Amino acid sequence: MVEQSAPRARYGEAFWRAHHEAWKRSDLNQRVYCESQGISLKAFGNWRAKFKAEPEAPQRKLLYRRGGASHSLSHTLSHRVSHTPSHMAYPSFEPSSEPSVPPARPGHRRRFSDADRCHILAEAARPGASVSEVARRYGIDRRVLFRWRQEHTASPVFVDVEIVDGSDADREVTP
Protein backbone atom coordinates (compact mmCIF):
# COMPACT_ATOMS: atom_id res chain seq x y z
CA MET A 1 0.00 0.00 0.00
CA VAL A 2 2.91 2.34 0.72
CA GLU A 3 4.34 1.69 -2.73
CA GLN A 4 1.15 2.90 -4.40
CA SER A 5 1.08 6.21 -2.50
CA ALA A 6 4.68 7.18 -3.46
CA PRO A 7 3.87 7.93 -7.14
CA ARG A 8 0.80 9.85 -6.04
CA ALA A 9 2.89 11.96 -3.64
CA ARG A 10 5.40 12.66 -6.42
CA TYR A 11 2.56 13.63 -8.74
CA GLY A 12 1.14 15.99 -6.10
CA GLU A 13 4.53 17.57 -5.53
CA ALA A 14 5.03 18.01 -9.28
CA PHE A 15 1.58 19.59 -9.55
CA TRP A 16 2.27 22.13 -6.80
CA ARG A 17 5.82 22.81 -8.01
CA ALA A 18 4.49 23.60 -11.48
CA HIS A 19 1.95 25.99 -9.97
CA HIS A 20 4.64 27.55 -7.79
CA GLU A 21 6.90 28.18 -10.81
CA ALA A 22 3.98 29.58 -12.83
CA TRP A 23 3.05 31.88 -9.94
CA LYS A 24 6.65 33.18 -9.68
CA ARG A 25 6.62 34.00 -13.41
CA SER A 26 3.27 35.79 -13.16
CA ASP A 27 2.74 39.30 -11.87
CA LEU A 28 -0.13 38.19 -9.62
CA ASN A 29 -0.12 37.99 -5.86
CA GLN A 30 -0.68 34.62 -4.21
CA ARG A 31 -4.38 35.08 -3.49
CA VAL A 32 -5.28 36.29 -6.98
CA TYR A 33 -3.26 33.51 -8.62
CA CYS A 34 -4.99 30.82 -6.54
CA GLU A 35 -8.42 32.28 -7.33
CA SER A 36 -7.67 32.42 -11.06
CA GLN A 37 -6.42 28.81 -11.10
CA GLY A 38 -9.14 27.48 -8.80
CA ILE A 39 -6.71 26.01 -6.26
CA SER A 40 -6.69 26.17 -2.48
CA LEU A 41 -4.87 29.19 -1.08
CA LYS A 42 -4.00 27.32 2.12
CA ALA A 43 -2.56 24.30 0.30
CA PHE A 44 -0.64 26.55 -2.07
CA GLY A 45 0.82 28.48 0.87
CA ASN A 46 1.89 25.25 2.58
CA TRP A 47 3.63 23.97 -0.56
CA ARG A 48 5.19 27.40 -1.17
CA ALA A 49 6.69 27.35 2.34
CA LYS A 50 8.01 23.83 1.71
CA PHE A 51 9.63 24.86 -1.60
CA LYS A 52 11.06 28.02 -0.04
CA ALA A 53 12.73 25.97 2.71
CA GLU A 54 14.54 23.77 0.17
CA PRO A 55 18.16 24.73 -0.46
CA GLU A 56 18.61 26.39 -3.82
CA ALA A 57 20.76 24.71 -6.41
CA PRO A 58 24.02 26.60 -6.92
CA GLN A 59 24.03 28.77 -10.01
CA ARG A 60 26.40 27.82 -12.77
CA LYS A 61 29.42 30.04 -12.83
CA LEU A 62 30.38 31.65 -16.08
CA LEU A 63 33.88 31.21 -17.35
CA TYR A 64 35.88 34.39 -17.29
CA ARG A 65 37.52 35.40 -20.52
CA ARG A 66 40.18 38.03 -20.74
CA GLY A 67 39.42 40.77 -23.17
CA GLY A 68 35.77 41.36 -22.39
CA ALA A 69 32.57 39.59 -23.22
CA SER A 70 32.38 36.17 -24.75
CA HIS A 71 31.98 35.92 -28.49
CA SER A 72 28.26 35.18 -28.43
CA LEU A 73 27.57 38.19 -26.19
CA SER A 74 29.74 40.59 -28.17
CA HIS A 75 28.39 39.20 -31.42
CA THR A 76 24.77 39.85 -30.53
CA LEU A 77 25.53 43.30 -29.12
CA SER A 78 27.42 44.40 -32.20
CA HIS A 79 24.73 43.18 -34.60
CA ARG A 80 21.70 44.46 -32.73
CA VAL A 81 21.56 47.72 -34.65
CA SER A 82 18.21 47.84 -36.28
CA HIS A 83 14.86 46.13 -36.07
CA THR A 84 14.54 45.97 -39.85
CA PRO A 85 14.31 42.52 -41.40
CA SER A 86 17.54 41.12 -42.81
CA HIS A 87 16.10 40.91 -46.35
CA MET A 88 15.83 44.70 -46.62
CA ALA A 89 18.73 46.34 -48.37
CA TYR A 90 20.77 49.02 -46.64
CA PRO A 91 19.17 49.51 -43.25
CA SER A 92 19.68 52.94 -41.81
CA PHE A 93 22.54 53.10 -39.34
CA GLU A 94 22.29 56.09 -37.08
CA PRO A 95 25.19 56.62 -34.72
CA SER A 96 23.98 56.92 -31.16
CA SER A 97 25.35 59.64 -28.93
CA GLU A 98 24.50 57.64 -25.82
CA PRO A 99 26.96 55.01 -24.64
CA SER A 100 25.95 51.42 -25.27
CA VAL A 101 26.10 49.71 -21.91
CA PRO A 102 25.99 45.91 -21.91
CA PRO A 103 23.99 44.30 -19.11
CA ALA A 104 25.93 43.39 -15.99
CA ARG A 105 26.76 39.72 -15.64
CA PRO A 106 26.64 38.28 -12.13
CA GLY A 107 30.07 38.30 -10.54
CA HIS A 108 31.69 40.39 -13.25
CA ARG A 109 32.53 44.05 -13.57
CA ARG A 110 31.74 46.03 -16.65
CA ARG A 111 34.38 48.20 -18.25
CA PHE A 112 33.44 51.68 -19.45
CA SER A 113 35.52 53.56 -21.98
CA ASP A 114 36.73 57.06 -21.13
CA ALA A 115 34.29 58.49 -23.68
CA ASP A 116 31.38 56.65 -22.06
CA ARG A 117 32.45 57.81 -18.62
CA CYS A 118 32.67 61.43 -19.78
CA HIS A 119 29.23 61.18 -21.41
CA ILE A 120 27.65 59.74 -18.25
CA LEU A 121 29.39 62.33 -16.05
CA ALA A 122 28.23 65.16 -18.33
CA GLU A 123 24.68 63.82 -18.14
CA ALA A 124 24.86 63.71 -14.33
CA ALA A 125 26.29 67.26 -14.20
CA ARG A 126 23.40 68.82 -16.10
CA PRO A 127 21.31 71.28 -14.09
CA GLY A 128 18.42 69.51 -12.42
CA ALA A 129 19.80 66.04 -13.10
CA SER A 130 19.80 63.50 -10.31
CA VAL A 131 23.01 61.50 -9.94
CA SER A 132 21.02 58.56 -8.60
CA GLU A 133 18.66 58.53 -11.60
CA VAL A 134 21.54 58.70 -14.08
CA ALA A 135 23.36 55.90 -12.27
CA ARG A 136 20.20 53.79 -12.20
CA ARG A 137 19.64 54.36 -15.92
CA TYR A 138 23.07 52.94 -16.74
CA GLY A 139 22.88 50.18 -14.14
CA ILE A 140 25.77 51.37 -12.00
CA ASP A 141 26.02 52.37 -8.38
CA ARG A 142 25.82 56.01 -7.35
CA ARG A 143 29.18 55.87 -5.62
CA VAL A 144 30.82 54.81 -8.89
CA LEU A 145 29.73 58.09 -10.45
CA PHE A 146 31.14 60.03 -7.52
CA ARG A 147 34.44 58.15 -7.81
CA TRP A 148 34.57 58.85 -11.57
CA ARG A 149 33.92 62.52 -10.86
CA GLN A 150 36.80 62.59 -8.37
CA GLU A 151 39.13 60.79 -10.77
CA HIS A 152 38.12 63.09 -13.60
CA THR A 153 38.77 66.28 -11.61
CA ALA A 154 41.77 64.93 -9.68
CA SER A 155 44.31 66.14 -12.24
CA PRO A 156 46.62 68.73 -10.67
CA VAL A 157 46.09 72.34 -11.57
CA PHE A 158 49.18 74.52 -11.71
CA VAL A 159 48.88 78.16 -10.79
CA ASP A 160 51.42 80.90 -11.43
CA VAL A 161 52.77 82.16 -8.14
CA GLU A 162 54.72 85.35 -7.74
CA ILE A 163 56.90 85.71 -4.68
CA VAL A 164 57.22 89.28 -3.48
CA ASP A 165 59.54 90.76 -0.94
CA GLY A 166 58.10 91.09 2.60
CA SER A 167 58.54 94.88 2.64
CA ASP A 168 56.25 95.23 -0.39
CA ALA A 169 53.55 93.15 1.30
CA ASP A 170 53.18 95.70 4.13
CA ARG A 171 52.06 98.42 1.76
CA GLU A 172 48.40 98.78 0.95
CA VAL A 173 47.42 98.34 -2.65
CA THR A 174 45.16 101.07 -3.97
CA PRO A 175 42.98 100.43 -6.97
Short mmCIF file of the C-alpha atoms (twelve columns), coordinates in Angstrom:
data_MODEL
# 
_entry.id   MODEL 
# 
loop_
_atom_site.group_PDB 
_atom_site.id 
_atom_site.type_symbol 
_atom_site.label_atom_id 
_atom_site.label_alt_id 
_atom_site.label_comp_id 
_atom_site.label_asym_id 
_atom_site.label_seq_id 
_atom_site.Cartn_x 
_atom_site.Cartn_y 
_atom_site.Cartn_z 
_atom_site.pdbx_PDB_model_num 
ATOM 1   C CA . MET A 1   0.000  0.000   0.000   1 
ATOM 2   C CA . VAL A 2   2.907  2.340   0.725   1 
ATOM 3   C CA . GLU A 3   4.342  1.692   -2.734  1 
ATOM 4   C CA . GLN A 4   1.147  2.895   -4.398  1 
ATOM 5   C CA . SER A 5   1.085  6.214   -2.503  1 
ATOM 6   C CA . ALA A 6   4.676  7.181   -3.462  1 
ATOM 7   C CA . PRO A 7   3.867  7.932   -7.141  1 
ATOM 8   C CA . ARG A 8   0.802  9.845   -6.043  1 
ATOM 9   C CA . ALA A 9   2.893  11.957  -3.645  1 
ATOM 10  C CA . ARG A 10  5.401  12.660  -6.422  1 
ATOM 11  C CA . TYR A 11  2.562  13.630  -8.736  1 
ATOM 12  C CA . GLY A 12  1.139  15.990  -6.104  1 
ATOM 13  C CA . GLU A 13  4.526  17.572  -5.532  1 
ATOM 14  C CA . ALA A 14  5.028  18.015  -9.282  1 
ATOM 15  C CA . PHE A 15  1.575  19.593  -9.554  1 
ATOM 16  C CA . TRP A 16  2.265  22.133  -6.803  1 
ATOM 17  C CA . ARG A 17  5.825  22.809  -8.009  1 
ATOM 18  C CA . ALA A 18  4.492  23.601  -11.481 1 
ATOM 19  C CA . HIS A 19  1.949  25.993  -9.973  1 
ATOM 20  C CA . HIS A 20  4.639  27.555  -7.794  1 
ATOM 21  C CA . GLU A 21  6.901  28.185  -10.811 1 
ATOM 22  C CA . ALA A 22  3.983  29.580  -12.832 1 
ATOM 23  C CA . TRP A 23  3.048  31.884  -9.938  1 
ATOM 24  C CA . LYS A 24  6.651  33.184  -9.679  1 
ATOM 25  C CA . ARG A 25  6.617  34.001  -13.405 1 
ATOM 26  C CA . SER A 26  3.267  35.788  -13.158 1 
ATOM 27  C CA . ASP A 27  2.741  39.298  -11.867 1 
ATOM 28  C CA . LEU A 28  -0.130 38.195  -9.618  1 
ATOM 29  C CA . ASN A 29  -0.117 37.990  -5.864  1 
ATOM 30  C CA . GLN A 30  -0.676 34.621  -4.213  1 
ATOM 31  C CA . ARG A 31  -4.385 35.076  -3.487  1 
ATOM 32  C CA . VAL A 32  -5.283 36.292  -6.982  1 
ATOM 33  C CA . TYR A 33  -3.262 33.508  -8.617  1 
ATOM 34  C CA . CYS A 34  -4.989 30.825  -6.545  1 
ATOM 35  C CA . GLU A 35  -8.422 32.278  -7.335  1 
ATOM 36  C CA . SER A 36  -7.665 32.421  -11.057 1 
ATOM 37  C CA . GLN A 37  -6.418 28.806  -11.099 1 
ATOM 38  C CA . GLY A 38  -9.139 27.478  -8.797  1 
ATOM 39  C CA . ILE A 39  -6.711 26.012  -6.265  1 
ATOM 40  C CA . SER A 40  -6.690 26.170  -2.484  1 
ATOM 41  C CA . LEU A 41  -4.869 29.193  -1.084  1 
ATOM 42  C CA . LYS A 42  -4.002 27.322  2.117   1 
ATOM 43  C CA . ALA A 43  -2.558 24.295  0.302   1 
ATOM 44  C CA . PHE A 44  -0.635 26.554  -2.074  1 
ATOM 45  C CA . GLY A 45  0.817  28.479  0.874   1 
ATOM 46  C CA . ASN A 46  1.888  25.254  2.575   1 
ATOM 47  C CA . TRP A 47  3.627  23.972  -0.558  1 
ATOM 48  C CA . ARG A 48  5.186  27.398  -1.170  1 
ATOM 49  C CA . ALA A 49  6.693  27.345  2.340   1 
ATOM 50  C CA . LYS A 50  8.014  23.835  1.708   1 
ATOM 51  C CA . PHE A 51  9.626  24.858  -1.597  1 
ATOM 52  C CA . LYS A 52  11.057 28.017  -0.038  1 
ATOM 53  C CA . ALA A 53  12.732 25.967  2.712   1 
ATOM 54  C CA . GLU A 54  14.544 23.771  0.171   1 
ATOM 55  C CA . PRO A 55  18.163 24.730  -0.464  1 
ATOM 56  C CA . GLU A 56  18.606 26.395  -3.824  1 
ATOM 57  C CA . ALA A 57  20.759 24.714  -6.415  1 
ATOM 58  C CA . PRO A 58  24.024 26.597  -6.922  1 
ATOM 59  C CA . GLN A 59  24.035 28.766  -10.008 1 
ATOM 60  C CA . ARG A 60  26.398 27.817  -12.768 1 
ATOM 61  C CA . LYS A 61  29.421 30.044  -12.828 1 
ATOM 62  C CA . LEU A 62  30.383 31.649  -16.080 1 
ATOM 63  C CA . LEU A 63  33.877 31.205  -17.355 1 
ATOM 64  C CA . TYR A 64  35.880 34.391  -17.292 1 
ATOM 65  C CA . ARG A 65  37.524 35.403  -20.523 1 
ATOM 66  C CA . ARG A 66  40.183 38.026  -20.744 1 
ATOM 67  C CA . GLY A 67  39.422 40.767  -23.173 1 
ATOM 68  C CA . GLY A 68  35.772 41.360  -22.389 1 
ATOM 69  C CA . ALA A 69  32.574 39.592  -23.217 1 
ATOM 70  C CA . SER A 70  32.384 36.169  -24.747 1 
ATOM 71  C CA . HIS A 71  31.978 35.918  -28.491 1 
ATOM 72  C CA . SER A 72  28.263 35.181  -28.427 1 
ATOM 73  C CA . LEU A 73  27.572 38.190  -26.189 1 
ATOM 74  C CA . SER A 74  29.739 40.593  -28.170 1 
ATOM 75  C CA . HIS A 75  28.385 39.203  -31.419 1 
ATOM 76  C CA . THR A 76  24.766 39.855  -30.526 1 
ATOM 77  C CA . LEU A 77  25.528 43.297  -29.116 1 
ATOM 78  C CA . SER A 78  27.417 44.397  -32.200 1 
ATOM 79  C CA . HIS A 79  24.728 43.185  -34.602 1 
ATOM 80  C CA . ARG A 80  21.699 44.457  -32.731 1 
ATOM 81  C CA . VAL A 81  21.564 47.719  -34.648 1 
ATOM 82  C CA . SER A 82  18.208 47.836  -36.282 1 
ATOM 83  C CA . HIS A 83  14.861 46.131  -36.065 1 
ATOM 84  C CA . THR A 84  14.544 45.974  -39.845 1 
ATOM 85  C CA . PRO A 85  14.308 42.523  -41.404 1 
ATOM 86  C CA . SER A 86  17.542 41.125  -42.813 1 
ATOM 87  C CA . HIS A 87  16.098 40.910  -46.353 1 
ATOM 88  C CA . MET A 88  15.825 44.696  -46.623 1 
ATOM 89  C CA . ALA A 89  18.728 46.336  -48.375 1 
ATOM 90  C CA . TYR A 90  20.767 49.023  -46.643 1 
ATOM 91  C CA . PRO A 91  19.170 49.506  -43.255 1 
ATOM 92  C CA . SER A 92  19.679 52.939  -41.808 1 
ATOM 93  C CA . PHE A 93  22.536 53.102  -39.345 1 
ATOM 94  C CA . GLU A 94  22.288 56.094  -37.083 1 
ATOM 95  C CA . PRO A 95  25.192 56.620  -34.718 1 
ATOM 96  C CA . SER A 96  23.977 56.922  -31.161 1 
ATOM 97  C CA . SER A 97  25.346 59.639  -28.935 1 
ATOM 98  C CA . GLU A 98  24.499 57.639  -25.819 1 
ATOM 99  C CA . PRO A 99  26.959 55.005  -24.643 1 
ATOM 100 C CA . SER A 100 25.951 51.421  -25.267 1 
ATOM 101 C CA . VAL A 101 26.096 49.709  -21.913 1 
ATOM 102 C CA . PRO A 102 25.991 45.909  -21.915 1 
ATOM 103 C CA . PRO A 103 23.990 44.301  -19.112 1 
ATOM 104 C CA . ALA A 104 25.932 43.387  -15.989 1 
ATOM 105 C CA . ARG A 105 26.762 39.718  -15.637 1 
ATOM 106 C CA . PRO A 106 26.638 38.277  -12.127 1 
ATOM 107 C CA . GLY A 107 30.068 38.295  -10.535 1 
ATOM 108 C CA . HIS A 108 31.694 40.388  -13.254 1 
ATOM 109 C CA . ARG A 109 32.526 44.047  -13.572 1 
ATOM 110 C CA . ARG A 110 31.740 46.029  -16.654 1 
ATOM 111 C CA . ARG A 111 34.376 48.203  -18.247 1 
ATOM 112 C CA . PHE A 112 33.435 51.679  -19.452 1 
ATOM 113 C CA . SER A 113 35.522 53.558  -21.979 1 
ATOM 114 C CA . ASP A 114 36.727 57.064  -21.133 1 
ATOM 115 C CA . ALA A 115 34.293 58.492  -23.676 1 
ATOM 116 C CA . ASP A 116 31.376 56.650  -22.060 1 
ATOM 117 C CA . ARG A 117 32.447 57.810  -18.618 1 
ATOM 118 C CA . CYS A 118 32.674 61.429  -19.776 1 
ATOM 119 C CA . HIS A 119 29.231 61.183  -21.409 1 
ATOM 120 C CA . ILE A 120 27.653 59.742  -18.255 1 
ATOM 121 C CA . LEU A 121 29.392 62.328  -16.051 1 
ATOM 122 C CA . ALA A 122 28.225 65.160  -18.327 1 
ATOM 123 C CA . GLU A 123 24.682 63.818  -18.143 1 
ATOM 124 C CA . ALA A 124 24.858 63.708  -14.329 1 
ATOM 125 C CA . ALA A 125 26.293 67.264  -14.203 1 
ATOM 126 C CA . ARG A 126 23.396 68.818  -16.104 1 
ATOM 127 C CA . PRO A 127 21.312 71.280  -14.087 1 
ATOM 128 C CA . GLY A 128 18.416 69.513  -12.421 1 
ATOM 129 C CA . ALA A 129 19.804 66.037  -13.105 1 
ATOM 130 C CA . SER A 130 19.805 63.500  -10.305 1 
ATOM 131 C CA . VAL A 131 23.007 61.499  -9.942  1 
ATOM 132 C CA . SER A 132 21.017 58.557  -8.598  1 
ATOM 133 C CA . GLU A 133 18.663 58.532  -11.603 1 
ATOM 134 C CA . VAL A 134 21.541 58.701  -14.076 1 
ATOM 135 C CA . ALA A 135 23.364 55.897  -12.270 1 
ATOM 136 C CA . ARG A 136 20.197 53.788  -12.197 1 
ATOM 137 C CA . ARG A 137 19.637 54.360  -15.923 1 
ATOM 138 C CA . TYR A 138 23.070 52.943  -16.735 1 
ATOM 139 C CA . GLY A 139 22.884 50.177  -14.141 1 
ATOM 140 C CA . ILE A 140 25.772 51.371  -12.003 1 
ATOM 141 C CA . ASP A 141 26.020 52.367  -8.378  1 
ATOM 142 C CA . ARG A 142 25.819 56.010  -7.347  1 
ATOM 143 C CA . ARG A 143 29.176 55.868  -5.622  1 
ATOM 144 C CA . VAL A 144 30.819 54.805  -8.887  1 
ATOM 145 C CA . LEU A 145 29.726 58.091  -10.453 1 
ATOM 146 C CA . PHE A 146 31.137 60.032  -7.519  1 
ATOM 147 C CA . ARG A 147 34.438 58.155  -7.814  1 
ATOM 148 C CA . TRP A 148 34.571 58.847  -11.566 1 
ATOM 149 C CA . ARG A 149 33.924 62.525  -10.863 1 
ATOM 150 C CA . GLN A 150 36.798 62.585  -8.367  1 
ATOM 151 C CA . GLU A 151 39.127 60.788  -10.770 1 
ATOM 152 C CA . HIS A 152 38.121 63.087  -13.603 1 
ATOM 153 C CA . THR A 153 38.767 66.278  -11.612 1 
ATOM 154 C CA . ALA A 154 41.772 64.929  -9.676  1 
ATOM 155 C CA . SER A 155 44.312 66.138  -12.235 1 
ATOM 156 C CA . PRO A 156 46.621 68.728  -10.668 1 
ATOM 157 C CA . VAL A 157 46.091 72.343  -11.573 1 
ATOM 158 C CA . PHE A 158 49.178 74.520  -11.714 1 
ATOM 159 C CA . VAL A 159 48.882 78.165  -10.793 1 
ATOM 160 C CA . ASP A 160 51.420 80.896  -11.434 1 
ATOM 161 C CA . VAL A 161 52.766 82.156  -8.139  1 
ATOM 162 C CA . GLU A 162 54.719 85.349  -7.744  1 
ATOM 163 C CA . ILE A 163 56.897 85.709  -4.682  1 
ATOM 164 C CA . VAL A 164 57.216 89.281  -3.482  1 
ATOM 165 C CA . ASP A 165 59.540 90.761  -0.939  1 
ATOM 166 C CA . GLY A 166 58.103 91.089  2.603   1 
ATOM 167 C CA . SER A 167 58.535 94.877  2.643   1 
ATOM 168 C CA . ASP A 168 56.251 95.231  -0.388  1 
ATOM 169 C CA . ALA A 169 53.550 93.146  1.301   1 
ATOM 170 C CA . ASP A 170 53.179 95.697  4.130   1 
ATOM 171 C CA . ARG A 171 52.060 98.420  1.762   1 
ATOM 172 C CA . GLU A 172 48.401 98.776  0.955   1 
ATOM 173 C CA . VAL A 173 47.416 98.343  -2.650  1 
ATOM 174 C CA . THR A 174 45.163 101.068 -3.969  1 
ATOM 175 C CA . PRO A 175 42.978 100.434 -6.966  1 
# 
